[in-house]
Amino acid sequence: MKPLFTLRLVALVLPLTVIALDAQAASLRCNSKLISTGDVTSDVLSRCGEPVSRSFLGYKQVPGPRYGESMEVAVEEWIYGPWSGMLYFVRFEGNRLSDIQSKRSGN
């Protein structure tokens, strides 16, 4: 009976762990202020200042305000740094911060 209980426990806990990891928001510290996914462009600018670079990447279809609707939003990537040897790539979809990636500068 014990192996069956262990298998059931793993089957229950593993999906919950994956969901919890997926729910974590990306964040970046700019000086003493923090930006996170979901922040608007004006908040990022006020906390981190002007980026080193801004690139317009195109448009993306996202779900609209009503069920079954979709809308097109602009996608931009801003680059901050190098800070302590790292470059930070901040992506916006519409007016919202959607992703933060980092990379060692010089690579």
Order of alpha helices (4+ residues) and beta strands (2+ residues): alpha-beta-beta-alpha-beta-beta-beta-beta
